[in-house]
Amino acid sequence: MSDALLQARGLSITFGGLKAVQDVSLDVMPNTLTALVGPNGAGKTTLFALLSGFLRPGAGRVQYLGRDITGMAPHQSARLGLTRTFQIVQPFGAQTVRENIAVGAHLHQPGRRAALAAAEEVAARVNLHDNLDKPAADLTVSGRKRLELARALATKPRLLLLDEVLAGLNPSEIDEMIPVIRGLVDSGVTVLMIEHVMRAVMSLAEHVWVLAQGRLIAGGTPREVTSDPSVIEAYLGHGTAQRLAREGERR
Amino acid sequence: MRDVRSILIFGVLLAVAASVLQSGVLLTFLMMSLYAVLLSQSWNILGGYGGQLSFGHALFFGVGAYTQAIAQLSWGWNPWLALPVAIAFGAFAGLVVGALAFRGGLKGSYFALVTLAFAEVARILAVSVSFTGGGVGLMVPLHASAANLQFGSRRGYVYLLLSFVVAALLVTAWLRHSRFGAYLQAVRDNESAARAIGVDPVRVKLGAIALSAAFMGAAGACYVQMFQYIDAGIAFGPSISIEALVGVIVGGVGTLWGPVLGAALLYVLGESTRNLFGELPGISMVIYGVVLVVIVMFLPRGLTGAGMSVRRMMGRPAKPNRTSERKEEARV
């Protein structure tokens, strides 16, 4: 797995006495969609913060494009094409949608006009083109999620870390968003996404990593992972896998 | 560009007004209003567009003022030559404060307190060391001539201040239509989100504080040229810092014309209460304070924000007021 785009090796971080992430090693292969799942509080967002440079790990290394980026500031890794979004959407509320996206586009477009034009193109990719002149603060939850995605896309990332872009959306909004994410991967963006919506994970992800209580407990195709006893136990409690298996036999 | 055109019209109108006005009172009035506007415009660059609320802008004002005075008195420089140096030293003071505060990750009220502390330290130092004239201050000899950057009439100072105000307005207009400005406002609105998409917040804030401090330094230098005197209390005392930020808050934080409107209006208010109630010492400050409280209570987005709301109520499309939207966002 040495040709991975992103490699984490032995990542750990502790907050006070809490071991939020312990000895996590994972790979993200180029041009794939990889999902990171796990119960609430498993440390998924913390792991994202470690990968994107918002937090410096207590131990372990992160390699991206064969380069050590452990503890590199987020704006520097963004320049190398590694961008993240936030679970709790973070719009620049005072600015319009177009201006919000243009901030991302400015990473490679110094000119204001070029950046605003690029913002329009990106908005079209995530179906935000009807709201370009709205203040970002006026968007619905679904609109804000799209804006979060669009702003990150405008930086022309190679690797996009998506933190629950589907959370808070209703089923039909999720159905609209899944092809958008699929389209990203098809256009050559590698995606690592944290997601709770299993329907999306099953239909989008080629590889799934499962995190529970700060540790990686499983990794594989969506089908392998969802039938893994340790994953079922992490979600449903100790002994559940055995009980389910017994009940299955009885039937 | 629309902003640039309106700034140029504003500049030309005031220049023409200054050239036809004969009354010394009106020229003094114009001069002092422009001086107040310059303070507020400077503060608005960092406080309004960068969201970094400084309570110690007097530091940069004082550095500019003392540089302007010392360059003439101790180094024997021509004041025209001293002026750019005063501006550069002001900007440099901004960079020093910014490097310490922003690298340390200070935000919000912590930043405000640290800037206040820096200005106070400078004030105490300026009283205790000798090259600033200590507690006595520095007097620049009066030689009224344009070559000496001193003018027989107020008109010359009006032109001097007006050119700095127009420059500050142009810089502000640039902030509204450039990558640097977009980054600055992004950092103001959400620093984490800005970092994730490639913005280096420390660098952006350092740029803003240097620009802001440069104009503050220019205001300090102009003060020395206008009054031929500076002491530690005037240069570094809190009153300059407060004057700079109050005009912006009354006019509209993070807007192009808000600080012009706010600072000019407060100057008019201050002068008229002083003239009306001059025989009752202190009462003018009371009225001034009451008006401030009323404006902040009932027009929390400042005068331009209020104008925006009226236009919206009338059903006319208005460009969203940047800071007001931000406050609404915070409420959500």
Interface residues (C-beta under 8 A of the other chain):
Chain A: S52 F54 A73 P74 H75 Q76 A78 R79 T83 R84 T85 F86 Q90 P91 F92 G93 A94 Q95 T96 E99 A102 V103 G104 H106 L107 Q109 P110 G111 R112 A115 P135 A137 R151 A152 A154 T155
Chain B: H177 S178 R179 A182 Y183 Q185 A186 R188 D189 N190 S192 A193 A194 R195 A196 I197 G198 V199 D200 P201 G254 P320 R322 T323 S324 E325 R326 E328 E329 A330 V332
